[in-house]
Amino acid sequence: MTPLLGTYRREGVVITVTAGSGGSPHLRYEFADGMRDFSPPLELDLTPLSATVFAATGAGPSFGEGWTPVVFATLVDGTPCCYIGMRCAPRTSPH
């Protein structure tokens, strides 16, 4: 999980991936910029499915009551990214 930790950002969203309490993967999904007041930050627990694919729980009705896929990949130029809901957020800083 360590290589995936960090802050990822796309228009209107900041995603922070940490080793949460007890070292279990955790994701904070915050709306930013003009969407800042859209919703309070979402705190999601990540369940690993592979080294780069996770299932998130705890999103509530914003993403549906089921599991939310979270996929980490690297762009052709080497930029690490986090995909949630088929939208790409490049990493802006590692943790």
FENDANOR-V268539 format. One record per residue. N is the residue number from 0. RES is the residue in three letters. PHI is phi in degrees with one decimal (* if undefined). PSI is psi in whole degrees, -180 to 180 (none if undefined). D_FIRST is the distance of its C-alpha to the first C-alpha in Angstrom with 2 decimals. Layout:
n = <N & N>
res = <RES & RES>
phi = <PHI & PHI>
psi = <PSI & PSI>
d_first = <D_FIRST & D_FIRST>
This chain:
n = <0 & 1 & 2 & 3 & 4 & 5 & 6 & 7 & 8 & 9 & 10 & 11 & 12 & 13 & 14 & 15 & 16 & 17 & 18 & 19 & 20 & 21 & 22 & 23 & 24 & 25 & 26 & 27 & 28 & 29 & 30 & 31 & 32 & 33 & 34 & 35 & 36 & 37 & 38 & 39 & 40 & 41 & 42 & 43 & 44 & 45 & 46 & 47 & 48 & 49 & 50 & 51 & 52 & 53 & 54 & 55 & 56 & 57 & 58 & 59 & 60 & 61 & 62 & 63 & 64 & 65 & 66 & 67 & 68 & 69 & 70 & 71 & 72 & 73 & 74 & 75 & 76 & 77 & 78 & 79 & 80 & 81 & 82 & 83 & 84 & 85 & 86 & 87 & 88 & 89 & 90 & 91 & 92 & 93 & 94>
res = <MET & THR & PRO & LEU & LEU & GLY & THR & TYR & ARG & ARG & GLU & GLY & VAL & VAL & ILE & THR & VAL & THR & ALA & GLY & SER & GLY & GLY & SER & PRO & HIS & LEU & ARG & TYR & GLU & PHE & ALA & ASP & GLY & MET & ARG & ASP & PHE & SER & PRO & PRO & LEU & GLU & LEU & ASP & LEU & THR & PRO & LEU & SER & ALA & THR & VAL & PHE & ALA & ALA & THR & GLY & ALA & GLY & PRO & SER & PHE & GLY & GLU & GLY & TRP & THR & PRO & VAL & VAL & PHE & ALA & THR & LEU & VAL & ASP & GLY & THR & PRO & CYS & CYS & TYR & ILE & GLY & MET & ARG & CYS & ALA & PRO & ARG & THR & SER & PRO & HIS>
phi = <* & -51.6 & -65.0 & -93.5 & -65.0 & 147.1 & -111.3 & -118.8 & -142.7 & -136.0 & -53.0 & 83.1 & -141.4 & -120.8 & -115.6 & -117.5 & -108.3 & -132.9 & -88.9 & -67.8 & -57.8 & 75.1 & 84.2 & -75.7 & -59.9 & -139.5 & -131.9 & -113.0 & -113.1 & -117.8 & -80.3 & -136.2 & 56.4 & -68.6 & -100.3 & -50.0 & -91.9 & -65.2 & -163.5 & -66.5 & -56.9 & -99.4 & -105.2 & -122.3 & -86.9 & -106.9 & -107.4 & -68.5 & -111.6 & -157.1 & -66.6 & -129.6 & -121.9 & -133.2 & -113.9 & -104.2 & -126.8 & 101.3 & -75.1 & 71.8 & -66.3 & -61.0 & -119.2 & 101.4 & -82.5 & -87.7 & -80.5 & -113.8 & -73.2 & -129.4 & -124.5 & -107.5 & -150.4 & -123.8 & -70.7 & -56.9 & -83.2 & 94.7 & -73.3 & -70.6 & -137.4 & -121.8 & -107.5 & -132.9 & 60.7 & 65.9 & -112.3 & -90.7 & -124.2 & -67.5 & -73.9 & -103.0 & -159.9 & -79.0 & -108.3>
psi = <-31 & -43 & -17 & -13 & 146 & -170 & 130 & 144 & 138 & 174 & 119 & -2 & 138 & 127 & 124 & 122 & 124 & 166 & 101 & -163 & 132 & 7 & 1 & 141 & 138 & 147 & 134 & 124 & 110 & 137 & 143 & 175 & -132 & -12 & 5 & -40 & 7 & -39 & 151 & 161 & 145 & 131 & 118 & 132 & 138 & 132 & 118 & 136 & -27 & -171 & -23 & 3 & 130 & 158 & 129 & 143 & 156 & 7 & -25 & -161 & -15 & -34 & 2 & 161 & -11 & -157 & 146 & 124 & 138 & 120 & 133 & 138 & 176 & 131 & 167 & -32 & 3 & -1 & 123 & 143 & 157 & 128 & 124 & 127 & 36 & 15 & 133 & 132 & 109 & 148 & 132 & -23 & 135 & 160 & none>
d_first = <0.00 & 3.81 & 5.70 & 5.48 & 6.69 & 10.44 & 13.63 & 14.82 & 18.55 & 21.21 & 24.79 & 25.10 & 21.45 & 18.76 & 15.21 & 13.05 & 9.38 & 8.75 & 7.76 & 11.13 & 13.83 & 13.16 & 9.43 & 9.07 & 7.25 & 10.22 & 11.89 & 15.29 & 17.57 & 20.64 & 23.75 & 25.17 & 28.33 & 31.04 & 28.90 & 28.08 & 30.47 & 29.52 & 27.32 & 25.66 & 21.87 & 19.98 & 17.42 & 15.19 & 13.16 & 10.56 & 11.13 & 9.05 & 11.76 & 10.24 & 7.36 & 8.27 & 10.53 & 10.49 & 13.66 & 14.40 & 17.26 & 19.48 & 20.51 & 24.10 & 26.87 & 25.40 & 23.27 & 25.16 & 24.96 & 22.85 & 19.26 & 17.85 & 15.83 & 12.87 & 12.18 & 10.42 & 12.79 & 14.65 & 18.30 & 21.06 & 21.39 & 17.81 & 16.71 & 13.14 & 13.75 & 12.82 & 15.43 & 16.79 & 20.28 & 20.68 & 20.61 & 18.64 & 17.34 & 16.71 & 14.45 & 17.01 & 15.21 & 11.97 & 11.25>
